[in-house]
Amino acid sequence: MLIKRALYYSYEKLLVKEVLKGVTPTHIGIILDGNRRFAREMGFDDVTMGHKEGARKLDDVLQWCSDLGIKIVTIWVLSTENIQRDNQELDGLLKVIEEKIFELSRSLVIKKNGFRIKILGKFDVLPDTLKEAIRNAEEYTKDNERHILNIAISYGGREEIVEAMRKAIRERKAENAEELANSITIEDITNHLYTNGIPDPDLIIRTSGEIRLSGFLLWQSVYSEFYFCDALWPAFRKIDFLRAIRSYQHRGRRFGR
């Protein structure tokens, strides 16, 4: 065990040195996948324990991002599809999210690294106590300027685009449908997304071995790089994170050109 720890420590230090020589992304998105599978692998009877372990992992990852100078982190914790899970599991998951947001608004990793918390998604279906925690977290961290933490809750990429389109249309004055349709631009949609004013993600990481976006930042990820990691989210290690950054650094980004 001691030899394994020593090897891991040495490898981690080697990765850090290598990554620090390259250009790190400004904005990374992370799909936090694998909490339920982790709970089952650990033998937990209640999958909520997996979500709790996943919530604890976030603090480490935010510190790793800060250490590398990554300014913006967007995490996806609850999709619009997740709302359709059975009531017992959903209630447990929502409670974990509420407790974590409350904790983050007052946590040391948020304060010392200057993270401003912004919540993305549709809140009308969320419990009132969670809505209150969201309002408080955004209020308590509104003056932080060094980093941004976007938390996507009750979020779906298709729904975001449809909502942006509706807002753009409502701002337009047109004599007929054809004129209205021709007046809508890419900028109109972009300016009405939840992430308006925030640079698109350079890198998106998904844990748990699933190789798909599942609707995460569909519009914003058009030129993002992707990294799919086998580790379940609660078991996501610093070397997994550093490998993702190193992979990003070894790619040639052309932005469609």
N, C-alpha and C positions, 0 to 999 in steps of 0.2 A: 504493500500500500504506500509506504514512504517513497519507494522508487517511482511508483506511478505518479505520485504528487509532484515529485521533483522534475520528472520529465514533462508533465503538464505545465508546470511553472516556467520551465526553460522554453518550451515551445510558445507559450503565451508571450513571453518577453521578446522572442524572435519575431513573432507576428507584429507586435506593437512597433518595433523598430522598422520593420518593412513598411507598414502602413503609414507611419509618420513621414516617410520619404515621398509619398505620393499626395495627390490632391484628394481630399475627402469631400463627399457630397455635402451640399448645403442643406438639402431637405431629403429625409428618408421617410418612407411609409412602411409600417409593419402590420401584417395581418397576424394577429395573435391566435394561432390555431393549435389545437391539441390538448386543451385543458381537460376535456371529458375523457379522452383516451389515457391521459396521464393518471387521472383519478382511478380508472379501472386497472391500469398496470400496477398502481401502488396498492390495490386492494381496498380502496375506499368504497364504502357502501353508498355514500352520497357524492354525486359528481360535483356538487358545490365545493367540495374540498379541493378539487382540481382548479376551479375558478379562483379560489382563495390563494392557492400556490402561484397561479399565474399573475394575480394582482401583486403579489410580493416581488415577483421577478422584475416588474416594471421599473422599480427604483434603481436596480443595478443597471439596466439598459439605458436609462436616462443619464446616469452618471458616465457610462461609457461614451455616449454621444457627446456629452459636454466635454469630456477629456480630449476628444478628437476634433472639437470645434464645429460639430454638426449643429447648425443653428435651429433647424425646424424638424420636429418629429411628429408624424401623424400616425396614430394607432387606431385600429378598428376593434372595438370591444363588443359591439352588438349590431347585428344586421337587421333589416326589416323582416327577413325570413326567420331570424331567431325569435322574434316576437310570437311566432306560431308554435313554439315548443310547448310541451305540457306544462300546466300551471305551476306545479310544484318546482320543476327545474327552473322555469322562468323566474318565479318569485325569488328563488335562491340566487340566481345570477344577477337580477336587478339589485338585490340587497348588497351583494358583493361590490357591484359597480358603484352604488351609492356610498358605501363605506370608504371605498378607495378614493373617490373624488373628494370626499370630505377630508380624508387623510392627506391627499396630495396638496390641497389648498394651504395646508399648514406644515408640510413636510420640509425637512432640511434640504433634501436634494433639489426641491423646487426653489426654495429661498436662496440658497447659496449660489446656485447656477442661474438665477434670474429667469426662470421659465414662466411665461404668460400662458395661462390655460384658456383654450378656446374649444367649445363643444360644437360638433358638426352633426346635423341630422334633424329628424322630425320629432319634436318633443311631445306632441299632443297625446300620444299613446302611453307616455311614461307616467309613473306614479308621482303624485305631488311632492312627496318627500325627496325624490330624485331630482325633480325640477328645481327644488329649493337648493339642493346641494350644488347643482350646476350653476345657478345664479350666484351663489356665494363664492364658488371657486373662481369664476370669471371676475367677480368684483375684487376679491382679495388679491388676485395676481395681475390686475390690469395695468399696474405701473411697472411691471417687470419687462425689461427690454432686451435682454441678452439672448434669450431663446424663446421659441414658441412650442408648446405642446398642444397639438390638435387631437381631440378625443372624439372619434366617430361613434355615436350612440344612436340606435334606431336609424341606421344609415343604409342607403342603397344607392348605387351609382346611377341606375336608370331613373329612380325617383328624383335624384338631384338634378339631372339634366332636364327632365320634364318640368320640374319646378322653376328652373332657370329660364326655360323657354316661355313659360306662362308669364313670368315677371317681365321678360323682355317685350312680349306682345302687349301687355297692359300699358307699357310706356309709349307704345307707338300710336300714331294717328294715321289712319289709312282709309281710303274711300272704298276699297274692296279687298277680298282675301288675297288676290294675286299681288296687289301692291304691298300688302302687309307681309306676305311671304318673302317677296324680293327684298324687303328692307332689313330683314334679320341677318346679322353678321356673326362671325366667330366671336368677335369681341363682345357682342351683346350677350351671348351665352356665358362666356368666361366671366364677365363682370357681375353675373348674378348667381354664380356658384357659391357654395358655402365657403370655399377657400379664396374668395375674391381678395386680391391684394397680396396673396402669398405665392411665392414661386412654385411651379410644378415640382413634384418629387423627382429627384435625380435617380433614386434607387428605391425599389420596393422589395421588401423581404417577406416571405411567407414561411412560417414554421410548419412542422408536422408532416412534411413530405408531399402535401397536395400541390399539384402544379397547375394552378389556375388563380385568377384574380377574384372570381365570384362577385364581381360588381364593384370592387374597391377602386375609387378614384378613376372611373372609366375615362372621363374627359381629360383629366389632368395627367394621366399616365401614358399618353400617346408616345412620348419620347423617353419614358423612364427605362432604366435598366432593371432587370428582375433577377432575384436570387431566391431559390427554393431550397429550404434547409430541412433535413430529415428530423432534426430534434423537435420534440414536442415543446410548446412554449414554456411551460414551467421548468423544463430541463435545458433551456437555451443557455449555452455557456458563452463566456467572453471569447473563446477561440472560435465559436460559431459566428459570432458577431464580426470578429476581425477578419475571418475568411470571406464573409460577405462584402466587407469594405475592400479587401484586397482584390476580389473578383471584379468589383466595380472599377477599380483603378486600372485593371489590365484590359479594359474594353475601350474600343475607339468609338466615341459618340459622334454621330453625324447629323442627328436631328432631322432625319429624312432627306438630307442632301446627297 
